[in-house]
Amino acid sequence: MERGGQDRTAAVKEREAASRTPSHSRTHGKAGAQAAEVSGKALGGMIEAFMRLPGIGRKSAERLAYAILGMPMEEASGIAQAILDLKNNSRYCPICNNITEDAVCSICRDEKRDATRICVVEEPSNILILEKTGIFRGRYHAIMGAIAPIDGIGPEDLKIDGLMERLKAGGIKEVILATNPTVKGETTALYLSKLIKPHGISVSRIAYGLPVGGDIEYADENTVQRALEGRREM
Amino acid sequence: MERGGQDRTAAVKEREAASRTPSHSRTHGKAGAQAAEVSGKALGGMIEAFMRLPGIGRKSAERLAYAILGMPMEEASGIAQAILDLKNNSRYCPICNNITEDAVCSICRDEKRDATRICVVEEPSNILILEKTGIFRGRYHAIMGAIAPIDGIGPEDLKIDGLMERLKAGGIKEVILATNPTVKGETTALYLSKLIKPHGISVSRIAYGLPVGGDIEYADENTVQRALEGRREM
């Protein structure tokens, strides 16, 4: 995916990818080589390809490769085509960085949504998660990452400029910070809060607490502490 | 993958696939539809495509789809190409049913391997697992499934004829039954044992016992019982 003139985040990602490459490719090579020896190069290549995906280890990659083998040709080529379609047809929304196939994404285009509220997320994928709740009817802004000094990622590596331009254009009453409940996400929320408040815009942070359906017995101390602090009168 | 004249197993697999389809496609449709609404049809299609793979649920499929989006074009199209290469170039070995790109698989071709021993497995993927141990230097035979009367799969639905032809051709001293340690695998092993022994060939079954690195505390009763029964003098 090309993002003309906005190549800082891309540079950060490539740097990260490069630092991960050595150990990765060594593992891939070995797993693929043995499969290739026993059952052919195409199988070895497929296993190595699947191992490039996040959360897919050697065993999962082998299982998936044999599943592709067992599929009708039509179904397997459908998966290959879906990958190509996704890469060829999808881009980032120039307003909010959501994934879209159009000039502007469906959420930014939707006149019925509340244009006075922006929910800030780290990644475009988070937009889908929030949309599933169905309770937020405002708009979004994905800043494409989080501040992580230890990884050399500062505010200038994120898509914060675009967010500030939207806020400066006026009409925004509230910004909801829905960055992750992690040190990075918290740091980013704090940074954004300090940046946005002077513009006279209300800034809120999504709540910490016990996950629904969870058992207090298994919650960590920090979560329980946050749940206590965030208690609400009944 | 085409297997001329051997379409009974294929028919069984299609029957199974058909019985799984209704609930599956409903789930796919919903997950893909919401993603398509928020972030475009190509993303929705990719999520649905990944969900057709075994062990990939909605959340994993979403994660994988966004990973494809974040990849360089070259890497993503490499995965698509690997799928097509695998389907176009791989076939079953006509002797043992291992996956191969050649007329006969590398193991059946290898003159240095012990041609007097055949290890019987349920699926071609099991051959790779056994080869990783490096201790078996004979040949294999994948029977493409296991006997499961409850699913309507009898011996006639498996590739047992080919195994028996190899045995009748002579020169085989031992058959190792490495079907799964399940009711189906055990039933199949028992059936094969009764079928093969009259030919004067030694038949053995891989051992049951505690998994290496496991804790006896967490082993189920049946496994502990088998481990006791299979004890060996030290």
Interface residues (C-beta under 8 A of the other chain):
Chain A: M1 K13 Q34 A35 E37 V38 S39 G40 K41 A42 L43 G45 M46 E48 A49 F50 R52 L53 P54 G55 I56 S60 E62 R63 L64 A65 Y66 A67 I68 L69 G70 M71 M73 E75 A76 S77 G78 I79 A80 Q81 A82 I83 L84 D85 L86 K87 N88 N89 S90 N98 I99 T100 E101 D102 C105 S106 I107 E123 P124 S125 I127 L128 E131 K132
Chain B: M1 K13 Q34 A35 E37 V38 S39 G40 K41 A42 L43 G45 M46 E48 A49 F50 R52 L53 P54 G55 I56 S60 E62 R63 L64 A65 Y66 A67 I68 L69 G70 M71 M73 E75 A76 S77 G78 I79 A80 Q81 A82 I83 L84 D85 L86 K87 N88 N89 S90 N98 I99 T100 E101 D102 C105 S106 I107 E123 P124 S125 I127 L128 E131 K132
